[in-house]
Amino acid sequence: MSDLLVLQSVLDAMSDASAMIGQDGTILCVNRKWRQFSGENEGDLVSHYVGTNYIGVCQSSSGEGAELARHIAAGIEGVLREAKVFGAEYPCHSNTERRWFEVHANPFDLAGERYALIAHRNVTSRVLAQDEALHAEQNAQNLAAIVATMPDAVLAFDLEGRINSWNAAAQKLYGYRRDEVIGQSMEILYPPGWPRGIKDYIADIVVNDLRHFDVVRMTRSGQLRTIAITAAPIRDPSGEVIGISNVHRDVTEEREAQQRLRSVLDNLFSFVGVLGLDGTLVEANKAPLEAAGLLPKDVIGKKFWDCYWWSFSPDTQEQLRQSCEKARNGEVVRYDVEVRVANDQLIWIDFQIAPLRNSKSEIVNLIPSGIDISERKAMHKALEASHHTFQTLVARSPFGIYTVDSDLRLAHVSDGAQPVFANVRPLIGRDFAEALRTIWPEPFATEAINRFHHTLETGEKYHAPSTIERRNDKDAVEAYDWMIERIDMPDGRPGVVCNFYDLSERQRYEEHIRLLMREVNHRSKNLLTVVMSMARQTARTASPAEFVERFSQRLYGLAASQDLIVRGNWGGVSVADLVKSQLIHLAEEIQDHRVQMEGPEMILSPSAAEGIGVALHELSTNALKYGSLSGAEGTVAITWNIDGDDNSFRIGWVEQGGPLVTVPDRTGFGRTVIEKMAASAVGGRVELDYAPTGLQWTLIAPMTEVEMTETG
């Protein structure tokens, strides 16, 4: 950087309003404090008097203060001519404030030329303190303490805590005039609820002789300020403590700045550097070097994009190279990017590169900076994942969820709610009242719309009783459990969310259960009638010893049919499954090689399955004992089909290869079962032929009596 830039930086760092003048007295440059004072006091806001002859202005002054101005001009001329140091004090009052300043002129040489540095220091506090000192003769000890601690707010109070001294800085800090606080308790400055009283502080100060501590105090306007207090006891000539002296300094902004800086240093990875216009790294602070385990010699003098932080990725390097080019052209470039630190670890930083200009607005350097935002990135990623999870849960929830905005228009409809609104298109943004009236009839639609209005206006939740309604848009009765409540929508305005559960399936299930219970009750009665008939008929033709066996076998056959009916949820029984269930008591060899079954796939009604099943069981038992299966070679052929001519069902049982068959001389219960009971169960007829070669049995029934239909 040029000497002028360095000099400007030094000037800006000075706390006094300062200017540099040349040999002829012309102001060459001024500092930030000078420009601030000029702006606050209706000065030249464009040049801030740069180019104005300082000595000439003083010499041409007229009116009150002209003599002092000429004295200052002569003193500055002496500084430039003889390299002397010059100082003087002068008043500079504004319309609202009495002020005094001290001017100091110091010579210095630069490049063989003599210059002077002119600094103006506000000494109002000191002058006012001196003025107060002249009027404080009655309390010399207080005067000494106040003078020693100027220009901060200085005040004193007696051992009861009553204020007896109050300087101008205290008035400026707290807003109370001297005459308003003298004699008042120090606790007038305490905020409400402050935990310690003034006498606690007095005791502590007297014991420790001197204390430094921060407190919070309240100004006249009610503003809370952080105050750094220096407290000391005031003693009389004998050494007895007679009061307390306080120096109050407002450190609110300073403490806040310290806290902000501490938070940044404790929590952020920060990078600050200086680049040449060609992208060469000139300076870098410690933080990025330590984070990457580097020494200055590892990076200083290199092109910035070739340094360790960036060299892991050509794309990242190119992005940085382009950003440097933009900054060189006057742009401020900022973006999030990954950089490499120690152990090849990548972290995210908020990166910025900006041009640095001199006093002529020329770009002389580029300033890169960055802070670690890895945690923020991780939180953002976790938030996105959480949001996605929540959206997925809502979308896949068995509950329907939709929202309406403050204008009562549909704003969101979950996947679970879409079927309800299937006939409402377009959907999102649709007037909610219009959508409801499309779906539901009156008066329910209007009642529901009014409920939504009420919740939107009052915030009152509503949980509806189970709602069963026939829809307007399709021939269906649907049942829902639903509730609504007010929420804040993304635009900040209120809306209403509705959560509902479709009870229609449950309603149908419960109706099905009731239907099944009626069916069970009906079939139980029929079954008991069959069982009682079987018991009576078996008892007539069997001895007591035979009764148990025969009756048990017939019950097993009946039970087998019932198992199929129940497993099919009363939805019918396959003919093939029914036949197999009634042959289960036969040996596997007989079932596999001597019994043939053939027929189309067909579902019998439960009542038909019961009647036909009992007949098949009786036929198989008879074949095993007396018929074709009683020997080693006999067979049974079971066939069924549908006769399309008269729409009838036929199932036949044909035995062959067994003993010679003769017509029985009496009619037992078995014959009754295979003839009468089977025919009665299906409203059909039985053809029974005791052919010598084997028994032949055929059941013929109307399809309407045997086939399973939707109504059972």
Secondary structure, DSSP 8 states (H G I E B T S, - for coil): --HHHHHHHHHHH-SSEEEEE-TTSBEEEE-HHHHHHHHHTT--TTTTTTTSBHHHHHHT--STTHHHHHHHHHHHHHHHHH---EEEEEE---SS---EEEEEEEEEEETTEEEEEEEEEE-HHHHHHHHHHHT-TT-HHHHHHHHHTTTSEEEEEETT-BEEEE-HHHHHHH---HHHHTTSBGGGGS-TT-SS-HHHHHHHHHHHS-EEEEEEEE-TTS-EEEEEEEEEEEE-TTS-EEEEEEEEEE-HHHHHHHHHHHHHHHH--EEEEEE-TTSBEEEE-HHHHHHHT--HHHHTTSBGGGSTTTTT-HHHHHHHHHHHHHHHTT--EEEEEEEE-GGG-EEEEEEEEEEEE-TTS-EEEEEEEEEE-HHHHHHHHHHHHHHHHHHHHHHH-SSEEEEE-TTSBEEEE-GGGGGGGTT-SS-TT-BHHHHHHHHS-TTHHHHHHHHHHHHHHH---EE---EEEE-SSSS-EEEEEEEEEEEE-TTSSEEEEEEEEE-HHHHHHHHHHHHHHHHHHHHHHHHHHHHHHHHHHHHHHS-HHHHHHHHHHHHHHHHHHHHHHHHTTTS-EEHHHHHHHHTTTS-HHHHHHTEEEE----EE-HHHHHHHHHHHHHHHHHHHHTSGGGSSS-EEEEEEEEETTTTEEEEEEEEESSS-----SS--HHHHIIIIIHHHHHT-EEEEEEETTEEEEEEEEEHHHHB--TT-
